[in-house]
Amino acid sequence: MSEKIHINCKYYKGDIPCKFHKEFGVHCTDCQYYEKIDNRILIIKLGAIGDVIRTTPILRKLKAEYPHSQIHWISHSPEILPSNLIDRIYTYDFNSCEILKEIEFDISLNLDKDREACALQNRIQAKKKYGFYLLQGNCHPLDEKAETKWLTGLFDDINKKNTTSYVQEIFEICDFDFKGEEYSIEVKNQGKFSLPEDKIIIGLNTGCGTRWKTRLWPEKSWIKLAQLLQNKGYFVLLLGGEQEDKKNKKISTASGAEYLGHFSLSEFIDLMNECNVIVTPVTMALHIALALKKKIILFNNIFNPYEFELYGRGRIIEPPVECKGCFKNECPKQCMELITPEQVLNELIKIL
């Protein structure tokens, strides 16, 4: 060819101009922006949005260890992935999987135990693979580094004995030491909301999804907490999705707390970013709050509290029962009722 093409450049696309040609008109021959790819790295993390967000600390480590890498990530939730840290983001579908199977990666990290993720790991071409793969139709660890995480998913008693956070676990799977690397998230800052700038804004995230309803705190407790916070001069903002809409309207009417409605994911992230503190059960909002570096009051009853890395910005409140960490999605004890609004207020004042 008469033209020299840097096909191993980080910015090379193959079918359309790179951003530097579009902006400055440069060609590969005389391009000062050429950045050679030393390592191609794939991250497979499909899962729930919260699980995807809490896997993002690995990006900072990969960037530090492999500064001239090209990072690819495939997910069911590509919209929340930080585009400034990932070179190519894929939505999990047939087309994306076919493309990834034709790339020769240096490293493939599958940090997801779902069967489809493990099956994709089997088909990926990579010099080194970490995490999980598919064995006889089921998830299996690739090596002993992934074995502990695999076993905590199989046996509740082993899970209860675990004292390692999720972030530490995935770092160990990838043969890294965790040194406090933070979450990352895509923030649009669309400026849609007009909230007071002269008050501390406390976000109350009242929902937790449908899988483990045992995590729910009673409506009457949310109402009382909202009233107590307002009496202290805080601005209280109710947060939630479409399934919390009716409940949040009821809480707002009863307490006087502000409720602006439910929004798209990117708008929800923007709204949470307006808050100084987030009060929430274990759910997606927890991981968004961590990515936004917010102070957090976390309700936990059915999970192992050691799995949550709060980066020194939060407090975990649990009901005073011996059966914590039961992993139950139904229970007649209603232990969350034992957490009082006054207790939450006291803990919130401490972190402020």
C-alpha positions as CSV (number, residue, x, y, z in Angstrom):
1,M,0.0,0.0,0.0
2,S,1.2,3.5,-0.7
3,E,-0.2,4.6,2.7
4,K,1.4,3.4,5.9
5,I,-1.4,2.4,8.3
6,H,-0.8,1.9,12.0
7,I,-3.2,-1.0,12.5
8,N,-1.8,-1.5,16.0
9,C,-2.7,2.0,17.1
10,K,-5.1,2.5,20.0
11,Y,-7.2,4.9,17.9
12,Y,-7.3,2.9,14.7
13,K,-10.9,1.9,13.7
14,G,-10.4,0.2,10.4
15,D,-13.6,1.4,8.7
16,I,-13.8,5.1,9.6
17,P,-11.3,7.9,10.3
18,C,-9.8,8.1,13.8
19,K,-10.7,11.2,15.9
20,F,-7.3,12.8,15.2
21,H,-7.6,12.6,11.5
22,K,-11.1,14.1,11.8
23,E,-9.9,16.9,14.0
24,F,-6.4,17.7,12.6
25,G,-6.3,15.9,9.2
26,V,-3.3,13.8,10.1
27,H,-2.3,10.5,8.4
28,C,-0.6,7.6,10.1
29,T,2.7,8.4,8.4
30,D,3.2,11.7,10.2
31,C,0.8,11.3,13.2
32,Q,2.1,12.5,16.6
33,Y,-0.9,10.9,18.3
34,Y,0.1,7.4,17.4
35,E,-0.2,5.2,20.5
36,K,0.9,1.6,20.0
37,I,-1.2,-1.1,21.7
38,D,1.0,-3.4,23.8
39,N,-1.9,-5.4,25.4
40,R,-5.4,-6.0,24.4
41,I,-7.6,-6.8,27.4
42,L,-11.1,-8.0,27.6
43,I,-13.4,-7.7,30.6
44,I,-16.5,-9.8,30.7
45,K,-19.0,-8.6,33.3
46,L,-22.6,-8.8,32.1
47,G,-24.6,-8.9,35.4
48,A,-26.9,-6.6,37.2
49,I,-26.1,-2.8,37.0
50,G,-24.8,-2.7,40.6
51,D,-22.5,-5.6,40.0
52,V,-21.1,-4.0,36.9
53,I,-20.4,-0.8,38.7
54,R,-18.6,-2.4,41.6
55,T,-16.3,-4.2,39.1
56,T,-15.0,-0.9,37.7
57,P,-12.2,-0.5,40.2
58,I,-10.3,-3.1,38.2
59,L,-10.0,-0.5,35.4
60,R,-7.8,1.8,37.4
61,K,-5.5,-1.1,38.2
62,L,-5.3,-2.3,34.6
63,K,-4.5,1.3,33.4
64,A,-1.7,1.5,35.9
65,E,-0.3,-2.0,35.2
66,Y,-0.8,-1.8,31.4
67,P,-0.6,1.9,30.4
68,H,-0.5,1.1,26.7
69,S,-3.4,-1.3,26.6
70,Q,-6.6,-1.3,24.7
71,I,-9.4,-2.3,27.1
72,H,-12.6,-3.9,25.9
73,W,-15.7,-4.5,28.1
74,I,-18.9,-6.4,27.3
75,S,-22.0,-5.9,29.4
76,H,-25.8,-5.9,29.6
77,S,-25.4,-2.4,31.0
78,P,-22.9,-0.6,28.7
79,E,-24.5,2.9,29.4
80,I,-23.0,3.1,32.9
81,L,-19.5,2.1,32.0
82,P,-16.9,5.0,32.1
83,S,-15.9,5.7,28.5
84,N,-12.8,7.6,29.6
85,L,-11.3,4.4,31.0
86,I,-12.5,1.9,28.4
87,D,-11.5,1.9,24.7
88,R,-14.3,-0.2,23.3
89,I,-17.6,-0.9,25.0
90,Y,-20.0,-3.7,23.8
91,T,-23.6,-4.5,24.5
92,Y,-23.9,-8.2,25.0
93,D,-25.6,-9.6,21.9
94,F,-24.8,-12.0,19.0
95,N,-22.9,-9.5,16.9
96,S,-20.7,-8.3,19.8
97,C,-19.8,-11.9,20.7
98,E,-18.9,-12.7,17.1
99,I,-16.6,-9.7,16.9
100,L,-14.9,-10.5,20.2
101,K,-14.3,-14.1,19.2
102,E,-12.2,-12.9,16.2
103,I,-9.9,-10.7,18.3
104,E,-6.6,-12.0,19.7
105,F,-6.5,-10.7,23.3
106,D,-3.5,-10.8,25.6
107,I,-5.7,-11.0,28.7
108,S,-9.4,-12.0,29.2
109,L,-11.0,-11.4,32.6
110,N,-14.4,-13.1,33.1
111,L,-15.6,-11.8,36.5
112,D,-19.1,-13.1,36.0
113,K,-20.4,-16.5,36.9
114,D,-23.5,-16.5,34.6
115,R,-23.4,-19.3,32.1
116,E,-23.5,-17.0,29.1
117,A,-20.4,-15.1,30.3
118,C,-18.6,-18.3,31.1
119,A,-19.4,-19.7,27.7
120,L,-18.1,-16.6,26.0
121,Q,-14.8,-16.9,28.0
122,N,-14.5,-20.4,26.6
123,R,-14.6,-19.0,23.0
124,I,-12.3,-16.0,23.5
125,Q,-8.8,-16.2,22.1
126,A,-6.4,-15.0,24.9
127,K,-2.9,-15.7,26.0
128,K,-4.0,-15.4,29.7
129,K,-7.4,-16.0,31.1
130,Y,-8.7,-15.2,34.6
131,G,-11.9,-15.8,36.5
132,F,-14.5,-18.3,35.4
133,Y,-15.3,-20.5,32.4
134,L,-18.0,-23.0,31.4
135,L,-17.4,-26.7,32.4
136,Q,-20.1,-29.2,31.4
137,G,-22.7,-26.3,31.2
138,N,-21.8,-24.8,34.6
139,C,-19.6,-22.1,36.0
140,H,-16.1,-23.3,37.1
141,P,-13.0,-21.4,38.3
142,L,-10.1,-21.2,35.9
143,D,-7.6,-21.6,38.6
144,E,-7.2,-21.5,42.4
145,K,-7.3,-17.7,42.5
146,A,-10.9,-17.8,41.5
147,E,-11.8,-20.8,43.6
148,T,-12.7,-18.9,46.8
149,K,-15.1,-16.6,45.0
150,W,-16.6,-19.7,43.4
151,L,-17.1,-21.5,46.7
152,T,-18.7,-18.5,48.5
153,G,-21.3,-18.6,45.8
154,L,-22.0,-22.4,46.3
155,F,-22.1,-22.6,50.1
156,D,-23.8,-20.1,52.5
157,D,-21.7,-21.2,55.4
158,I,-18.4,-20.5,53.5
159,N,-19.9,-17.1,52.4
160,K,-20.6,-16.2,56.0
161,K,-17.0,-16.8,57.1
162,N,-15.6,-14.6,54.3
163,T,-14.0,-11.4,55.5
164,T,-12.9,-10.1,52.1
165,S,-14.8,-7.4,50.2
166,Y,-16.1,-8.0,46.6
167,V,-13.5,-5.6,45.2
168,Q,-10.7,-7.4,47.0
169,E,-12.0,-10.7,45.7
170,I,-12.0,-9.7,42.0
171,F,-8.5,-8.1,42.4
172,E,-7.2,-11.4,43.8
173,I,-8.8,-13.3,40.9
174,C,-6.9,-11.1,38.5
175,D,-3.6,-11.5,40.5
176,F,-3.6,-7.9,41.8
177,D,-3.3,-6.3,45.2
178,F,-6.2,-4.0,46.0
179,K,-5.0,-0.6,47.2
180,G,-8.2,1.3,47.5
181,E,-8.9,1.8,43.8
182,E,-12.2,3.6,43.4
183,Y,-15.3,2.9,41.4
184,S,-15.9,4.7,38.1
185,I,-19.2,5.6,36.4
186,E,-20.4,7.5,33.4
187,V,-21.9,10.9,34.6
188,K,-23.7,13.1,32.1
189,N,-24.3,16.2,34.3
190,Q,-27.3,17.2,32.3
191,G,-28.3,19.9,34.8
192,K,-31.9,19.1,34.8
193,F,-32.6,19.5,38.6
194,S,-32.9,22.7,40.6
195,L,-32.1,21.8,44.2
196,P,-31.1,24.1,47.1
197,E,-27.4,24.9,47.2
198,D,-27.5,26.2,50.8
199,K,-28.6,23.0,52.4
200,I,-27.2,19.5,53.0
201,I,-29.2,17.2,50.7
202,I,-30.0,13.7,52.1
203,G,-31.1,11.2,49.5
204,L,-33.4,8.4,50.8
205,N,-33.4,5.5,48.3
206,T,-36.5,3.5,49.4
207,G,-36.4,0.5,47.1
208,C,-34.2,-2.6,46.7
209,G,-35.6,-4.5,43.7
210,T,-37.8,-7.5,43.7
211,R,-35.4,-10.4,44.3
212,W,-34.8,-9.9,48.1
213,K,-37.7,-8.1,49.5
214,T,-36.5,-8.9,53.0
215,R,-34.1,-5.9,52.5
216,L,-37.0,-3.4,52.6
217,W,-37.3,-0.9,55.4
218,P,-40.9,-0.1,56.4
219,E,-42.7,2.9,54.9
220,K,-43.5,4.3,58.3
221,S,-39.8,4.3,59.2
222,W,-38.9,6.2,56.0
223,I,-41.6,8.7,56.9
224,K,-40.3,9.2,60.4
225,L,-36.7,9.5,59.3
226,A,-37.6,12.1,56.7
227,Q,-39.4,14.1,59.4
228,L,-36.5,13.9,61.8
229,L,-34.0,15.0,59.1
230,Q,-36.2,18.0,58.1
231,N,-36.5,19.0,61.8
232,K,-32.7,19.1,61.8
233,G,-32.7,21.5,58.8
234,Y,-31.6,19.0,56.1
235,F,-33.2,18.9,52.7
236,V,-34.7,15.4,52.1
237,L,-34.9,14.0,48.6
238,L,-36.7,10.7,47.9
239,L,-35.1,8.4,45.4
240,G,-36.3,5.4,43.5
241,G,-37.4,3.8,40.2
242,E,-40.8,3.2,38.7
243,Q,-41.7,0.5,41.1
244,E,-41.1,2.9,44.1
245,D,-43.1,5.7,42.5
246,K,-46.4,5.0,44.4
247,K,-44.5,4.4,47.7
248,N,-42.4,7.6,47.4
249,K,-45.5,9.7,46.6
250,K,-47.0,8.3,49.8
251,I,-43.9,9.0,51.9
252,S,-43.6,12.5,50.4
253,T,-47.2,13.4,51.2
254,A,-46.9,12.1,54.8
255,S,-43.5,13.6,55.6
256,G,-43.1,16.7,53.4
257,A,-39.9,15.3,51.8
258,E,-39.2,16.2,48.2
259,Y,-40.0,13.7,45.5
260,L,-39.3,14.6,41.8
261,G,-40.4,11.3,40.3
262,H,-38.6,8.5,38.6
263,F,-36.1,9.0,35.7
264,S,-33.9,7.3,33.2
265,L,-30.7,5.7,34.5
266,S,-28.4,8.6,33.4
267,E,-30.8,11.1,35.0
268,F,-31.1,9.1,38.2
269,I,-27.3,9.2,38.4
270,D,-27.3,12.9,37.9
271,L,-30.0,13.3,40.6
272,M,-28.0,11.2,43.1
273,N,-25.0,13.3,42.3
274,E,-26.9,16.3,43.8
275,C,-27.0,14.6,47.2
276,N,-24.4,14.9,50.0
277,V,-25.5,11.6,51.7
278,I,-27.4,8.6,50.5
279,V,-29.4,6.3,52.8
280,T,-30.1,3.0,51.0
281,P,-30.5,-0.7,51.4
282,V,-28.2,-3.0,49.4
283,T,-29.2,-2.2,45.8
284,M,-28.0,-0.5,42.6
285,A,-28.1,2.9,44.3
286,L,-25.5,1.8,46.8
287,H,-23.0,1.3,44.0
288,I,-23.9,4.5,42.2
289,A,-23.4,6.4,45.4
290,L,-20.0,4.8,45.9
291,A,-19.0,5.6,42.3
292,L,-20.1,9.2,43.0
293,K,-18.0,9.3,46.2
294,K,-21.0,10.1,48.4
295,K,-21.3,9.5,52.1
296,I,-23.5,6.5,52.7
297,I,-25.8,4.9,55.3
298,L,-26.2,1.3,54.3
299,F,-28.9,-1.0,55.6
300,N,-27.9,-4.6,55.6
301,N,-29.5,-7.7,57.0
302,I,-29.3,-10.7,54.7
303,F,-25.7,-10.3,53.2
304,N,-22.2,-10.7,54.6
305,P,-21.3,-7.1,55.6
306,Y,-17.6,-7.7,54.7
307,E,-18.4,-7.8,51.0
308,F,-19.1,-4.1,50.9
309,E,-16.2,-1.7,50.4
310,L,-17.3,1.7,51.5
311,Y,-14.0,3.4,51.2
312,G,-14.3,5.0,54.7
313,R,-17.2,7.1,53.6
314,G,-20.1,5.1,55.0
315,R,-21.7,3.2,57.9
316,I,-23.5,-0.1,57.8
317,I,-26.6,-0.4,60.0
318,E,-27.9,-3.9,60.7
319,P,-30.8,-5.2,62.8
320,P,-29.9,-6.7,66.2
321,V,-30.6,-10.3,65.4
322,E,-28.4,-13.4,65.4
323,C,-29.5,-14.6,62.0
324,K,-28.0,-11.8,60.0
325,G,-26.5,-12.9,56.7
326,C,-29.3,-15.4,56.1
327,F,-29.5,-14.7,52.3
328,K,-33.3,-15.2,52.6
329,N,-35.7,-13.6,50.1
330,E,-38.7,-14.3,52.5
331,C,-38.8,-14.3,56.3
332,P,-41.6,-13.8,58.8
333,K,-39.3,-12.1,61.3
334,Q,-39.3,-8.7,59.5
335,C,-36.0,-7.9,61.1
336,M,-35.6,-4.6,59.2
337,E,-38.3,-3.2,61.5
338,L,-35.8,-3.3,64.3
339,I,-33.7,-0.6,62.8
340,T,-35.1,2.7,64.1
341,P,-35.2,6.1,62.4
342,E,-33.5,7.6,65.5
343,Q,-30.7,5.1,65.1
344,V,-30.3,6.1,61.5
345,L,-30.3,9.8,62.3
346,N,-27.6,9.4,64.9
347,E,-25.3,7.5,62.5
348,L,-26.0,10.0,59.7
349,I,-25.0,12.9,62.0
350,K,-21.7,11.1,62.8
351,I,-20.7,10.8,59.2
352,L,-21.5,14.4,58.5
